[in-house]
Amino acid sequence: MSQPKKIAIMGSTGSIGTQTLDIVRANKAHLQVEVLTAQGNADLLIKQAIEFEPNAVVIADETKYKYVKDALDKHDIKVYTGADSLCQVVQMDTVDIVLAAIVGFAGLRSTIAAIEAGKPIALANKETLVVAGALVTDLAKEKGVSIFPVDSEHSAIFQCLAGEFNNKIEKIILTASGGPFRGKDKKFLATVTKEHALKHPNWNMGAKITIDSATMMNKGLEIIEAGWLFALKPEQIEVVIHSQSIIHSLVQFEDGSIKAQMGLPDMRLPIQYALFFPQRVKSSFPRFDFSAYPSLSFEKPDSEAFPAIELAYQAMKKGGNMPCILNAANEVAVGAFLKEEIGFTDIASLVEKTMQKASFIAKPGMNDYMESDAEARKIALALAKKAVKA
């Protein structure tokens, strides 16, 4: 590349954001930070801004605007605040690609704004497609915008499909580590604490996604995301437990052949692949050694102990705003669990009850998604409070 690719990193202080900056450090001749944003981690945002000297930063928490503004006063960096600013900075002419890593429903608006401006998306926020998959994919087609998946599983499928886009997919197989409670029954899961659930055996991730991995809701959200990314029906998506997290996912074609993407669990690889696609760029990431993994294991997920996957299939089959309802309820439930207000097994139960109570809309628009999200959160919060009193 003759000129460095200028990136807007949405959610730069989170796990994906900080690992993206690792890649920028290693590829300064080819990548340049144009925008950094954070919700409330002002100190880390300031530190990142001083190091990478972006054109602009956004601190979404308006109470911290003056603090960030004052800290960067001597630097040639624009400082903005508020949710609207997140949508505005991604549309800057100087931005070449947007790394969408804002966690949860909060990342939807800025991603849509970036697509409307014709910016390619490196998508690390699976909730964007879970919540509004039809709207986002239709808009991307209309604007001619590419969406490059950053989730390790979807990146794996995307890599397996390179050179195969004209060949029919029979099914995809999403691998799951099983999280810290693989093999445990419902009786054990009822005793799980926040500290136990935050200890993922293979991946270093933020708190919300780590809990989602422990409940296997993360895999449920990935099922819905995969359906939109690769135009698949629910019956074409299978989940298999692969505790070593070496095979990141597989594609089975109509001739019966299966392709898999393998490697050590390291999120920097799919991030780098998305940022540099279609090129593969040399890296210093640790290499896989077959002798260190003499056997790889696979098993079916336990849907009785981990009902989240089945809830996701139900939401995907129902369609409309049901995945949006599932996601909102899950965000509330995970938040309540992290505050130790509800138990671990209450998370899936709360999501299921919210799906039963919330209003269904078969063909939602953007306003419907916003209203559905708000309604589902209200229902889920009420259910969480009821569980606390019980």
VEXNU-674468 format. One record per residue (C-alpha): x, y, z. Coordinates in steps of 0.2 Angstrom, whole numbers, plus 2048, in hexadecimal, padded with zeros to 3 digits. Layout:
VEXNU-674468
XYZ;...
//
This chain:
VEXNU-674468
800800800;8078117FB;7FE81A808;7FA81581A;7E880F81D;7DF81A829;7D5812836;7C7817842;7C880C851;7B780C859;7B980686B;7CC80886B;7CE80587E;7C57F387E;7CD7E387A;7CB7E3867;7D07F6867;7E07F3870;7E57E4866;7E27EE856;7EE7FB85C;7FB7ED85F;7F97EA84C;7FB7FC848;80B7FD852;8127EF848;80C7F6837;80F809838;81480A826;803803821;7F780882E;7F3819836;7E681D844;7DA82A83F;7CD82984C;7CD82185E;7BD820868;7B981A87A;7A9819885;7B181E895;7C3819897;7CA82A895;7DB82789C;7DF819890;7D7823881;7E3831886;7F2826886;7ED81E875;7EA82F86E;7FB836873;80482786C;7FB82585B;7F6838858;7E583584F;7DC843847;7CD841853;7C8838863;7B783686A;7B383387D;7A182D87D;79E83188F;79B84488F;7A08468A1;7B284289C;7B384D88D;7BC85C896;7C885089E;7CD84888D;7CD859885;7D9861891;7E5852891;7E685487E;7E686787D;7F8868878;7F685B86A;7EF85D859;7E085285C;7CE85685B;7C485086A;7B184C869;7A4845875;79383C874;78B82F86A;78783A85B;79A83D85A;79D82B858;79282B848;79A83B841;7AD836843;7AB826839;7A583082A;7B483B829;7BC83B817;7CD83681E;7C7826826;7CB81781A;7C4809825;7BA807835;7BE7FA842;7AD7F884B;7B17F285D;7A57FB868;79D7EE873;78A7EA871;77C7F386A;78580386D;79080085D;7817FF851;77F81184D;791815849;79280683E;78380B834;78A81D832;79A81682C;79180B81F;78781A819;797823816;79E81580C;7AB80F818;7B17FD818;7AE7F5829;7B97E9833;7AB7E283E;7AF7DD850;79E7E1857;7937D2854;7847DA85B;7837E684C;77D7D8841;7747CF84F;7697DE852;7677E5841;76E7D8835;7617DB827;7637EE828;7767EE829;7797E181B;76C7EA80F;7757FB812;7867F380F;7807EC7FE;7787FD7FA;7888077FE;7947FA7F7;79C7F8808;7A77E980D;7A57E281E;7B47D8824;7B17CD833;7BC7CE842;7B57C184D;7C17B284C;7B37A6847;7AC7B1839;7BE7B6833;7C27A4832;7B37A1827;7B77B081D;7C87A981A;7C2798816;7B77A0808;7C57A9800;7C57A37EE;7B57997F1;7A77A77F0;79F79E7E1;79E78D7E9;78F7897F3;791787806;78877880D;78B77E81F;79778782B;79D78083B;7A178D849;7AD787856;7AB78B868;7B7789876;7A9784882;7AF79288E;7B578F8A0;7A67848A4;7A7777896;7A076689C;79776E8AB;78576A8AF;7777768B4;7797728C6;78B7788C6;7877878BB;77B78D8C8;78A7908D4;7957998C7;79C7AA8CD;7A17BA8C3;7B37B68C7;7B27A48C0;7A97AA8B0;7B57B78AC;7C47AA8AB;7C37A5898;7CF797895;7D579C884;7D17AE87F;7D57BF887;7C57C9885;7BA7D788D;7AE7D289B;79E7D2891;7A47C7883;7AD7BB890;79D7B9899;7947B6888;7A17A9885;79E7A0896;78B7A0893;78E79B880;7837AA87B;7927B1872;7917A2866;77E7A5865;7817B785F;78E7B0853;7817A484B;7767B3847;7857BE841;78B7B0836;77A7AE82E;77B7C0828;78D7C1823;78C7B1819;77A7B1814;7767A081D;767798824;766792836;768780831;778784828;781789838;78877C844;79177F854;79E77385B;7A877486B;7BB774867;7C3778878;7D577B871;7CF78A866;7DB786858;7CE78384A;7C579384A;7B778D83F;7B378382F;7AA78381F;7A2774817;79E775804;79176C7FA;79E75F7F4;7A175A806;7B2762808;7B676C818;7C277A819;7C878082A;7D278F830;7DE78B83E;7EA795849;7EE79985B;7E07A3864;7E67B5861;7DA7C285C;7E77CD853;7E77C1845;7D57C383F;7D67D6843;7E67D7838;7DD7CD82A;7CE7D882A;7D97E8829;7E47E281B;7D87D8811;7DC7D1804;7EE7D1808;7F67C6816;8037D081F;8127C8828;8107C883B;81A7C384A;80B7BA852;80F7A985A;80E79B84E;80478B851;80E77B855;80676B851;81176185E;80976C86C;7F8767867;7F9754864;7E6752863;7D775E860;7C675A867;7B575E862;7A475B86A;792761869;78C76F874;78176B883;77177587F;769770890;77777889B;77A78688E;76978B886;77079B87F;77479386E;76278C86C;75B79E871;7667A5863;760798856;74E79C85B;7517AF859;7597AC848;74A7A2842;73E7AE849;7477BC840;7407CE841;7457D7851;7477C785B;75A7C785A;75A7D9860;7507D486F;75B7C5873;76B7D1872;7637DE87D;75D7D288A;76E7CA88A;7777DA88D;76C7DE89B;76E7CD8A3;7817CC8A1;7827DE8A9;7777D78B8;7827C88BA;7927D28BA;78A7DD8C8;7867CD8D1;7737D08D0;76F7C08C8;7767AF8C6;77F7A78B8;77179C8B2;7657AB8B4;76D7B38A4;7657A7897;7557A68A1;7537B98A1;7577BA88E;74A7AC88B;73C7B5895;7407C688D;73E7BE87B;72D7B7881;7277C8887;72E7D587B;7247DB86C;7287D285C;72A7DC84C;72C7D283C;7347DF831;73C7EC83C;7457FD837;752806840;74580F84C;73E7FE84F;74F7F7854;752805860;740803868;7427F0869;7537F2871;74C7FE87E;73C7F3881;7477E3883;7537EC88F;7447F289A;73C7E189B;74D7D989F;7517E68AC;7407E28B4;7447D08B4;7557D28BB;74E7DD8CA;7417CF8CD;74E7C28CE;7587CD8DA;7497CE8E5;7467BB8E4;
//
